[in-house]
Each structure stands twice: as C-alpha cells, then as structure tokens.
Amino acid sequence: MKKKIVAVVAMVVATMTLVMGTTSVLAASRTDTAEVLGATRSREDAGEAAVLGIDRKQNSIEVSFEPITDAKVLADIEDKTILADTINLVNEADAKATGSTEEVKKLTKDDIEVLTAFDVVIADGTVIDAENPVYITFTVPGITADTKIHVMHYAAGGVWEEVASETGSGFVVGEFTSLSPVAIVAEKSSLSAAANTSNKGTGSKTSPRTGDNQILFVVIFAVIAVACVSGTFISLRKEKKK
C-alpha cells in the first residue's frame, strides 16, 4: 500500500510541475512564433493570398528575419512609450485629414503590447523606395481582422514611424519603402476582444495556440491524478477500519 501511495503522489507532483511550467511559458508571450509569409511588389499578391500559398512569380521579393541588435531600438521596444506616442501622432493626423470631430483616444504604453519584433533584411540589389514599395506579409498567431494592429518601423534618422498595414486572421501585411527593425504592436483592448471572440467559436479562422491544447491535456491529467489520490486514501481508511 505504501508503494502505491508513493507512486500516486509522484504522479501528482509531476503533473503540478508540468502545469506550472506550461503556464509560465504561455504567460511569457502571446506570440512565440512569427515568419514572413511572403514579400511582393503589389498589394494584390500579398495578404490572404500569401497564406494560401499563391505563386507570386515575378513579384516575389526575398526577405528574411534577423535579431535586433541596436540597443536604442531594443530599449524603445521594451519601454513602449515612444511607440505609443508615434501611434497617437498618426491617429491625430488621420483624424485631421478626414475632418473627424471625434476626440482621438490617447494611447499610453500600458495600452499596447509588442507582439513580436525583428530586423527585416531584403536581398542585396533589391530597389526599395517610395516609388518601389515592398508589401510584406507576416504571420501573427492569435490576431483577427478586428485586432487593432500597428506595424512600427525604425526609419533612417533614428525615428519610429507607422507604416500602412492591413490585418487579417493570423496575419498582417505592411507596406515598406525602406527596411530595418520592425515591431508589430497591438492595442490590448482589441487583442482581448479578439481572443474572446475566437474562444466563443464564432467562426474565426484563427487556429488555437499549441499551448491551449497542452493546458487542456494537463488539466484532465491533473483531475485523474487527484482522483487516484482520493481513491487511494479512501481505500486506506477502509483497511484501517477492518
């Protein structure tokens, strides 16, 4: 009987360790993967077409990811204040251009979340400027077309800018006239709403994160383990009564 108890307790300890480890990993970041789905010269060849794997032929542009090494860029991304200020300036300019009389909501660094950041590098010899923009499609797990996404670019001269972008289910397309560090930023309020919508099964095409399935498995395993422990001690009490 003692050996049985030891075995069950060991199983429970292992389960709780797995639960705690999985939770901490998932809490660290909503987005743990990102990749370039494609880069093209035309907006028509980007977006969901890239997700479906359509051949871009002559429009295809070679780009790749590299880690950000610039200390100032990393500090800006970590602090987020300058990112929020830049978004606010863009929103105010848009409101003024459209003649909107509604008050523009001011975002603070606590209102935004950097989902992923990287240095985007284009193939040598590729011309990229205002007359020859490149449209890059990134996968961003967990977002939908309703998520308020801002594609931030660290431009020449050491200033941040927001580039034109479109968001879809699990991806975002940015229009670039130059390349360097890029940060994909979401407004937290819309990110939560998108996650809730996806969980309610309203037809969103967003795939569940791998960790979601892991948590479900761990919870089920934990319940079984607790049940085993309870059964063991009940049996032990019955034997004592005898």
PASEKE-965219 format. One line per field, with one value per residue: x, y, z of N, C-alpha, C in turn; residue number from 1. Coordinates in nm, 2 decimals. Layout:
nu: X ...
nv: Y ...
nw: Z ...
cau: X ...
cav: Y ...
caw: Z ...
cu: X ...
cv: Y ...
cw: Z ...
num: NUM ...
This chain:
nu: 0.08 0.20 0.38 0.21 0.09 0.31 0.37 0.15 0.15 0.39 0.31 0.13 0.29 0.46 0.27 0.18 0.41 0.44 0.21 0.26 0.50 0.41 0.22 0.37 0.54 0.35 0.25 0.45 0.46 0.22 0.26 0.47 0.58 0.67 0.67 0.79 0.55 0.55 0.68 0.61 0.58 0.33 0.02 -0.19 -0.09 -0.03 -0.12 -0.41 -0.38 -0.12 -0.11 -0.25 -0.08 -0.03 0.13 0.37 0.53 0.70 0.67 0.77 0.97 1.28 1.31 1.42 1.44 1.62 1.78 1.72 1.97 2.04 2.09 1.93 1.70 1.60 1.56 1.36 1.15 1.12 1.04 0.82 0.69 0.76 0.66 0.39 0.34 0.41 0.21 -0.01 0.03 0.00 -0.27 -0.39 -0.32 -0.45 -0.72 -0.74 -0.70 -0.92 -1.12 -1.25 -1.45 -1.45 -1.31 -0.98 -0.86 -0.61 -0.33 -0.14 0.17 0.09 -0.13 -0.07 0.07 0.37 0.38 0.56 0.90 1.16 1.44 1.41 1.54 1.63 1.69 2.02 2.07 1.80 1.57 1.42 1.20 1.00 0.87 0.90 0.77 0.76 0.55 0.50 0.41 0.33 0.31 0.10 0.02 -0.29 -0.42 -0.70 -0.90 -1.03 -0.85 -0.67 -0.40 -0.07 0.19 0.51 0.80 1.14 1.29 1.52 1.75 1.68 1.42 1.09 0.82 0.49 0.38 0.17 -0.08 -0.26 -0.48 -0.55 -0.69 -0.48 -0.26 -0.07 -0.03 0.23 0.33 0.62 0.88 1.13 1.37 1.44 1.46 1.15 0.85 0.56 0.27 0.00 -0.32 -0.42 -0.68 -0.83 -0.71 -0.77 -1.05 -1.05 -0.94 -1.14 -1.36 -1.27 -1.25 -1.52 -1.61 -1.70 -1.67 -1.42 -1.12 -0.88 -0.63 -0.61 -0.37 -0.08 -0.03 -0.28 -0.41 -0.23 -0.27 -0.53 -0.50 -0.33 -0.49 -0.69 -0.54 -0.45 -0.68 -0.74 -0.53 -0.56 -0.80 -0.71 -0.54 -0.73 -0.89 -0.70 -0.65 -0.90 -0.93 -0.73 -0.83 -1.05 -0.93 -0.80 -1.02 -1.11
nv: -0.12 0.12 0.16 0.21 0.45 0.62 0.61 0.73 0.98 1.08 1.09 1.30 1.52 1.54 1.61 1.86 2.01 2.01 2.15 2.41 2.48 2.49 2.69 2.92 2.95 3.00 3.24 3.41 3.52 3.62 3.57 3.35 3.27 3.38 3.46 3.54 3.54 3.61 3.84 4.10 4.30 4.40 4.49 4.33 4.08 4.01 3.96 3.76 3.59 3.51 3.35 3.14 3.03 3.12 3.15 3.39 3.46 3.67 3.88 3.82 3.88 3.85 3.82 3.83 3.73 3.88 3.89 4.18 4.41 4.67 4.88 5.10 5.07 4.83 4.92 5.11 4.95 4.79 4.97 5.11 5.36 5.56 5.43 5.43 5.71 5.77 5.63 5.77 6.03 5.96 5.88 6.12 6.28 6.14 6.18 6.45 6.48 6.35 6.51 6.45 6.50 6.38 6.30 6.20 5.91 5.89 5.69 5.50 5.36 5.15 5.06 4.92 4.64 4.47 4.24 4.10 4.14 4.23 4.23 4.32 4.20 4.27 4.12 4.17 4.43 4.47 4.71 4.95 5.19 5.50 5.49 5.23 5.03 4.76 4.50 4.32 4.02 3.90 3.63 3.63 3.48 3.44 3.69 3.87 4.00 4.20 4.29 4.56 4.65 4.78 4.85 4.90 5.09 5.13 5.39 5.56 5.79 5.75 5.75 5.65 5.52 5.47 5.23 5.19 4.94 4.62 4.41 4.06 3.74 3.60 3.71 3.99 4.26 4.47 4.78 4.88 5.12 5.13 4.93 4.80 4.76 4.62 4.64 4.47 4.58 4.57 4.70 4.65 4.63 4.56 4.33 4.15 4.14 4.01 3.77 3.67 3.65 3.45 3.23 3.19 3.06 3.17 3.14 3.23 3.22 3.18 2.98 2.77 2.83 2.62 2.58 2.60 2.36 2.20 2.29 2.20 1.92 1.89 1.97 1.78 1.55 1.62 1.62 1.34 1.24 1.35 1.22 0.96 0.98 1.04 0.81 0.63 0.70 0.67 0.39 0.32 0.41 0.24 0.00 0.04 0.05 -0.21
nw: 0.00 0.08 -0.12 -0.34 -0.27 -0.27 -0.54 -0.66 -0.54 -0.65 -0.92 -0.91 -0.82 -1.04 -1.23 -1.14 -1.16 -1.44 -1.51 -1.39 -1.52 -1.79 -1.78 -1.71 -1.93 -2.13 -2.03 -2.07 -2.33 -2.58 -2.85 -2.98 -3.21 -3.54 -3.88 -4.22 -4.45 -4.71 -4.96 -5.17 -5.48 -5.53 -5.38 -5.43 -5.45 -5.20 -4.85 -4.77 -4.98 -4.98 -4.75 -4.85 -5.02 -5.29 -5.60 -5.66 -5.86 -6.08 -5.90 -5.66 -5.37 -5.20 -4.86 -4.52 -4.17 -3.89 -3.57 -3.36 -3.29 -3.22 -2.95 -2.87 -3.02 -2.91 -2.64 -2.68 -2.77 -2.55 -2.35 -2.47 -2.47 -2.67 -2.89 -2.85 -2.84 -3.11 -3.25 -3.16 -3.28 -3.55 -3.55 -3.48 -3.70 -3.90 -3.82 -3.85 -4.13 -4.23 -4.14 -3.91 -3.61 -3.38 -3.06 -3.04 -2.91 -2.67 -2.65 -2.41 -2.30 -2.16 -2.28 -2.50 -2.67 -2.76 -3.00 -3.15 -3.26 -3.49 -3.71 -4.04 -4.33 -4.66 -4.99 -5.13 -5.37 -5.43 -5.52 -5.31 -5.23 -5.21 -5.46 -5.53 -5.34 -5.10 -5.02 -4.73 -4.59 -4.27 -4.04 -3.76 -3.49 -3.32 -3.37 -3.53 -3.79 -3.66 -3.47 -3.35 -3.50 -3.53 -3.74 -3.68 -3.77 -3.76 -3.88 -4.11 -3.96 -3.71 -3.60 -3.51 -3.71 -3.83 -4.05 -4.34 -4.32 -4.33 -4.16 -4.11 -4.05 -3.84 -3.97 -4.09 -4.31 -4.42 -4.57 -4.71 -4.76 -4.70 -4.52 -4.20 -3.84 -3.72 -3.55 -3.44 -3.32 -3.09 -2.99 -2.66 -2.57 -2.80 -2.86 -2.65 -2.70 -2.94 -2.88 -2.70 -2.88 -3.05 -2.88 -2.83 -3.04 -3.29 -3.56 -3.64 -3.82 -3.69 -3.57 -3.28 -3.02 -2.97 -2.70 -2.58 -2.62 -2.48 -2.22 -2.17 -2.18 -1.96 -1.75 -1.75 -1.70 -1.44 -1.30 -1.31 -1.17 -0.91 -0.85 -0.83 -0.61 -0.41 -0.42 -0.33 -0.06 0.05 0.02 0.20 0.44 0.47 0.50 0.74 0.92 0.91
cau: 0.00 0.28 0.44 0.10 0.07 0.43 0.36 0.04 0.20 0.49 0.24 0.07 0.40 0.50 0.16 0.18 0.53 0.41 0.11 0.33 0.59 0.34 0.16 0.47 0.58 0.24 0.23 0.56 0.43 0.11 0.31 0.60 0.63 0.63 0.75 0.74 0.48 0.59 0.71 0.58 0.57 0.19 -0.07 -0.29 -0.03 0.00 -0.24 -0.45 -0.33 0.01 -0.14 -0.30 0.03 -0.04 0.26 0.38 0.61 0.80 0.65 0.83 1.09 1.34 1.34 1.45 1.45 1.74 1.76 1.75 2.09 2.05 2.05 1.83 1.57 1.56 1.51 1.23 1.05 1.09 0.97 0.69 0.64 0.78 0.57 0.25 0.34 0.41 0.07 -0.10 0.06 -0.06 -0.41 -0.43 -0.31 -0.56 -0.85 -0.74 -0.71 -1.06 -1.21 -1.33 -1.46 -1.44 -1.19 -0.89 -0.82 -0.46 -0.28 -0.02 0.25 0.02 -0.25 -0.03 0.16 0.45 0.36 0.68 0.98 1.27 1.51 1.38 1.65 1.59 1.81 2.10 2.04 1.66 1.54 1.30 1.18 0.86 0.82 0.91 0.75 0.75 0.45 0.54 0.30 0.38 0.21 0.10 -0.08 -0.38 -0.49 -0.80 -0.92 -1.08 -0.75 -0.61 -0.26 0.01 0.32 0.60 0.92 1.25 1.33 1.65 1.74 1.66 1.28 0.99 0.71 0.39 0.36 0.04 -0.10 -0.39 -0.48 -0.64 -0.69 -0.35 -0.15 -0.07 0.05 0.28 0.38 0.75 0.96 1.27 1.36 1.52 1.38 1.01 0.77 0.42 0.21 -0.15 -0.39 -0.45 -0.83 -0.88 -0.64 -0.86 -1.18 -1.03 -0.92 -1.27 -1.44 -1.22 -1.28 -1.66 -1.64 -1.79 -1.63 -1.29 -1.02 -0.76 -0.61 -0.58 -0.23 -0.04 -0.03 -0.41 -0.43 -0.15 -0.33 -0.65 -0.45 -0.27 -0.60 -0.75 -0.44 -0.44 -0.81 -0.73 -0.43 -0.63 -0.90 -0.63 -0.50 -0.85 -0.92 -0.60 -0.67 -1.03 -0.91 -0.65 -0.92 -1.13 -0.84 -0.78 -1.14 -1.12
cav: 0.00 0.24 0.18 0.26 0.59 0.69 0.62 0.82 1.12 1.12 1.13 1.43 1.62 1.56 1.68 2.00 2.07 2.03 2.26 2.53 2.51 2.52 2.82 3.02 2.96 3.07 3.38 3.50 3.59 3.57 3.53 3.30 3.24 3.47 3.44 3.61 3.45 3.65 3.98 4.12 4.44 4.45 4.46 4.22 3.95 4.00 3.93 3.62 3.51 3.46 3.24 3.02 2.98 3.15 3.17 3.54 3.46 3.78 3.98 3.77 3.95 3.77 3.89 3.74 3.79 3.87 3.95 4.32 4.43 4.81 4.89 5.20 5.01 4.73 4.99 5.17 4.84 4.74 5.08 5.12 5.49 5.62 5.36 5.48 5.85 5.77 5.59 5.89 6.13 5.91 5.89 6.26 6.33 6.08 6.24 6.59 6.47 6.31 6.61 6.40 6.59 6.30 6.31 6.09 5.85 5.89 5.56 5.51 5.24 5.04 5.03 4.85 4.52 4.44 4.10 4.05 4.24 4.17 4.31 4.26 4.22 4.24 4.07 4.27 4.47 4.50 4.85 4.98 5.33 5.54 5.45 5.09 4.97 4.62 4.45 4.20 3.95 3.83 3.56 3.68 3.40 3.50 3.81 3.86 4.12 4.30 4.34 4.69 4.63 4.89 4.80 5.01 5.07 5.22 5.45 5.63 5.91 5.71 5.78 5.54 5.55 5.36 5.21 5.14 4.80 4.56 4.29 3.95 3.63 3.53 3.77 4.13 4.30 4.60 4.84 4.94 5.19 5.11 4.82 4.79 4.69 4.63 4.59 4.46 4.63 4.56 4.76 4.55 4.62 4.49 4.19 4.08 4.12 3.92 3.64 3.62 3.61 3.32 3.13 3.16 2.97 3.24 3.12 3.29 3.12 3.18 2.85 2.77 2.81 2.49 2.58 2.58 2.21 2.15 2.32 2.11 1.79 1.89 1.98 1.64 1.46 1.66 1.57 1.20 1.22 1.38 1.12 0.85 1.00 1.03 0.67 0.56 0.73 0.61 0.25 0.30 0.43 0.12 -0.11 0.06 0.02 -0.35
caw: 0.00 0.08 -0.26 -0.42 -0.23 -0.32 -0.69 -0.69 -0.51 -0.75 -1.04 -0.88 -0.82 -1.18 -1.30 -1.10 -1.22 -1.58 -1.51 -1.36 -1.63 -1.91 -1.76 -1.71 -2.07 -2.21 -1.98 -2.11 -2.46 -2.66 -2.98 -2.97 -3.35 -3.65 -4.00 -4.33 -4.55 -4.85 -4.99 -5.32 -5.52 -5.54 -5.27 -5.47 -5.43 -5.06 -4.77 -4.76 -5.10 -4.93 -4.66 -4.92 -5.10 -5.43 -5.66 -5.69 -5.98 -6.09 -5.80 -5.54 -5.32 -5.10 -4.73 -4.41 -4.03 -3.81 -3.44 -3.34 -3.21 -3.19 -2.81 -2.86 -3.07 -2.81 -2.53 -2.72 -2.77 -2.41 -2.28 -2.55 -2.47 -2.80 -2.99 -2.82 -2.89 -3.26 -3.29 -3.13 -3.38 -3.67 -3.53 -3.48 -3.84 -3.98 -3.79 -3.91 -4.27 -4.27 -4.09 -3.80 -3.50 -3.26 -2.99 -3.06 -2.78 -2.65 -2.60 -2.33 -2.32 -2.09 -2.37 -2.62 -2.64 -2.87 -3.02 -3.20 -3.32 -3.56 -3.81 -4.17 -4.43 -4.80 -5.07 -5.19 -5.51 -5.45 -5.50 -5.23 -5.20 -5.22 -5.59 -5.54 -5.21 -5.08 -4.93 -4.66 -4.51 -4.15 -3.96 -3.62 -3.43 -3.22 -3.41 -3.63 -3.87 -3.57 -3.38 -3.39 -3.52 -3.58 -3.78 -3.65 -3.84 -3.72 -4.00 -4.11 -3.88 -3.57 -3.56 -3.54 -3.80 -3.85 -4.20 -4.38 -4.30 -4.32 -4.07 -4.13 -3.94 -3.82 -4.04 -4.11 -4.43 -4.41 -4.69 -4.67 -4.86 -4.66 -4.42 -4.08 -3.74 -3.73 -3.43 -3.46 -3.19 -3.08 -2.88 -2.57 -2.56 -2.92 -2.86 -2.56 -2.76 -3.05 -2.82 -2.65 -2.99 -3.10 -2.78 -2.83 -3.16 -3.38 -3.70 -3.66 -3.88 -3.61 -3.51 -3.14 -2.99 -2.93 -2.56 -2.53 -2.61 -2.37 -2.09 -2.16 -2.15 -1.83 -1.66 -1.75 -1.63 -1.30 -1.24 -1.29 -1.06 -0.78 -0.82 -0.79 -0.47 -0.33 -0.41 -0.25 0.08 0.09 0.04 0.32 0.56 0.48 0.55 0.89 0.99 0.92
cu: 0.09 0.34 0.34 0.09 0.19 0.42 0.26 0.09 0.30 0.42 0.18 0.17 0.44 0.39 0.16 0.30 0.51 0.31 0.18 0.43 0.52 0.28 0.26 0.52 0.47 0.22 0.34 0.53 0.31 0.16 0.45 0.66 0.59 0.72 0.70 0.67 0.51 0.61 0.69 0.59 0.43 0.11 -0.16 -0.23 0.00 -0.13 -0.28 -0.41 -0.20 -0.01 -0.18 -0.19 0.03 0.10 0.27 0.46 0.71 0.78 0.72 0.96 1.14 1.37 1.36 1.45 1.59 1.71 1.79 1.87 2.11 2.00 1.93 1.69 1.52 1.50 1.38 1.12 1.02 1.01 0.83 0.64 0.65 0.69 0.43 0.24 0.33 0.27 -0.03 -0.09 -0.01 -0.21 -0.46 -0.43 -0.42 -0.69 -0.85 -0.76 -0.85 -1.16 -1.30 -1.33 -1.46 -1.31 -1.10 -0.84 -0.66 -0.42 -0.16 0.05 0.18 -0.10 -0.20 0.06 0.24 0.44 0.48 0.77 1.11 1.33 1.48 1.49 1.61 1.72 1.88 2.06 1.89 1.63 1.41 1.30 1.03 0.79 0.82 0.89 0.74 0.64 0.48 0.43 0.37 0.27 0.22 -0.01 -0.16 -0.45 -0.60 -0.81 -0.97 -0.97 -0.68 -0.46 -0.19 0.15 0.42 0.74 1.02 1.32 1.47 1.64 1.71 1.52 1.19 0.88 0.61 0.36 0.22 0.03 -0.24 -0.38 -0.58 -0.63 -0.56 -0.24 -0.17 0.02 0.10 0.34 0.51 0.82 1.10 1.26 1.47 1.44 1.23 0.95 0.63 0.35 0.06 -0.20 -0.45 -0.60 -0.88 -0.82 -0.73 -0.99 -1.16 -1.02 -1.06 -1.36 -1.40 -1.26 -1.43 -1.70 -1.73 -1.75 -1.50 -1.20 -0.90 -0.75 -0.57 -0.43 -0.20 -0.06 -0.17 -0.45 -0.35 -0.21 -0.45 -0.60 -0.40 -0.38 -0.67 -0.67 -0.44 -0.57 -0.80 -0.64 -0.49 -0.73 -0.83 -0.59 -0.62 -0.89 -0.83 -0.62 -0.80 -1.01 -0.83 -0.73 -1.00 -1.05 -0.82 -0.90 -1.16 -1.02
cv: 0.13 0.27 0.24 0.41 0.67 0.71 0.73 0.97 1.17 1.16 1.27 1.54 1.64 1.64 1.83 2.07 2.10 2.15 2.40 2.58 2.55 2.66 2.93 3.05 3.04 3.22 3.47 3.58 3.53 3.51 3.48 3.26 3.35 3.44 3.52 3.51 3.48 3.80 4.00 4.27 4.49 4.41 4.35 4.09 3.92 3.95 3.78 3.53 3.44 3.34 3.12 2.97 3.01 3.19 3.32 3.56 3.58 3.89 3.94 3.85 3.87 3.86 3.79 3.81 3.78 3.93 4.10 4.33 4.57 4.83 4.99 5.14 4.91 4.81 5.06 5.06 4.79 4.84 5.11 5.27 5.56 5.56 5.41 5.62 5.86 5.73 5.70 6.00 6.09 5.92 6.03 6.32 6.27 6.15 6.38 6.58 6.43 6.41 6.56 6.49 6.51 6.31 6.18 6.04 5.84 5.75 5.58 5.38 5.12 4.99 4.94 4.73 4.49 4.29 4.03 4.16 4.17 4.27 4.24 4.30 4.18 4.20 4.18 4.30 4.50 4.65 4.87 5.12 5.37 5.50 5.30 5.02 4.82 4.59 4.32 4.15 3.87 3.75 3.61 3.60 3.47 3.62 3.78 3.99 4.24 4.36 4.46 4.67 4.75 4.83 4.91 4.98 5.17 5.27 5.52 5.76 5.88 5.75 5.66 5.60 5.44 5.35 5.16 4.99 4.75 4.43 4.19 3.85 3.56 3.59 3.92 4.17 4.44 4.65 4.92 5.01 5.19 5.00 4.84 4.73 4.72 4.57 4.58 4.48 4.61 4.64 4.66 4.52 4.54 4.35 4.10 4.04 4.01 3.78 3.58 3.57 3.47 3.21 3.09 3.08 3.04 3.23 3.18 3.18 3.11 3.04 2.86 2.76 2.67 2.47 2.55 2.44 2.15 2.17 2.22 1.97 1.78 1.89 1.84 1.55 1.49 1.60 1.42 1.17 1.24 1.27 0.99 0.86 0.98 0.89 0.59 0.58 0.67 0.46 0.23 0.31 0.30 0.01 -0.09 0.02 -0.13 -0.40
cw: 0.00 -0.05 -0.35 -0.39 -0.28 -0.47 -0.73 -0.66 -0.61 -0.88 -1.02 -0.89 -0.96 -1.26 -1.27 -1.15 -1.37 -1.59 -1.49 -1.47 -1.76 -1.90 -1.77 -1.85 -2.15 -2.16 -2.03 -2.24 -2.53 -2.79 -2.97 -3.11 -3.44 -3.77 -4.12 -4.43 -4.69 -4.86 -5.14 -5.35 -5.53 -5.42 -5.30 -5.44 -5.28 -4.98 -4.77 -4.87 -5.06 -4.84 -4.73 -5.02 -5.25 -5.48 -5.70 -5.82 -5.98 -5.98 -5.67 -5.50 -5.21 -4.97 -4.63 -4.27 -3.97 -3.67 -3.44 -3.25 -3.16 -3.05 -2.80 -2.91 -2.96 -2.68 -2.56 -2.72 -2.63 -2.33 -2.34 -2.55 -2.60 -2.90 -2.97 -2.87 -3.04 -3.31 -3.27 -3.24 -3.51 -3.66 -3.54 -3.63 -3.92 -3.95 -3.85 -4.06 -4.32 -4.22 -3.97 -3.68 -3.37 -3.19 -3.01 -2.93 -2.78 -2.59 -2.52 -2.35 -2.26 -2.18 -2.48 -2.58 -2.77 -2.89 -3.07 -3.26 -3.38 -3.66 -3.95 -4.27 -4.57 -4.88 -5.13 -5.34 -5.53 -5.42 -5.42 -5.19 -5.22 -5.35 -5.61 -5.40 -5.22 -4.98 -4.86 -4.57 -4.40 -4.09 -3.82 -3.55 -3.32 -3.26 -3.51 -3.70 -3.78 -3.47 -3.44 -3.38 -3.58 -3.61 -3.77 -3.71 -3.79 -3.84 -3.99 -4.03 -3.74 -3.52 -3.60 -3.63 -3.80 -4.00 -4.22 -4.37 -4.31 -4.24 -4.11 -4.02 -3.94 -3.90 -4.06 -4.23 -4.41 -4.54 -4.65 -4.79 -4.82 -4.55 -4.32 -3.97 -3.75 -3.60 -3.47 -3.33 -3.20 -2.97 -2.79 -2.57 -2.68 -2.92 -2.77 -2.63 -2.87 -2.99 -2.76 -2.76 -3.04 -3.01 -2.78 -2.96 -3.26 -3.53 -3.73 -3.72 -3.80 -3.55 -3.36 -3.12 -2.94 -2.77 -2.50 -2.52 -2.50 -2.24 -2.07 -2.12 -2.01 -1.72 -1.64 -1.67 -1.48 -1.23 -1.21 -1.18 -0.93 -0.75 -0.77 -0.64 -0.37 -0.31 -0.32 -0.10 0.13 0.11 0.17 0.44 0.58 0.54 0.70 0.97 1.01 1.03
num: 1 2 3 4 5 6 7 8 9 10 11 12 13 14 15 16 17 18 19 20 21 22 23 24 25 26 27 28 29 30 31 32 33 34 35 36 37 38 39 40 41 42 43 44 45 46 47 48 49 50 51 52 53 54 55 56 57 58 59 60 61 62 63 64 65 66 67 68 69 70 71 72 73 74 75 76 77 78 79 80 81 82 83 84 85 86 87 88 89 90 91 92 93 94 95 96 97 98 99 100 101 102 103 104 105 106 107 108 109 110 111 112 113 114 115 116 117 118 119 120 121 122 123 124 125 126 127 128 129 130 131 132 133 134 135 136 137 138 139 140 141 142 143 144 145 146 147 148 149 150 151 152 153 154 155 156 157 158 159 160 161 162 163 164 165 166 167 168 169 170 171 172 173 174 175 176 177 178 179 180 181 182 183 184 185 186 187 188 189 190 191 192 193 194 195 196 197 198 199 200 201 202 203 204 205 206 207 208 209 210 211 212 213 214 215 216 217 218 219 220 221 222 223 224 225 226 227 228 229 230 231 232 233 234 235 236 237 238 239 240 241 242
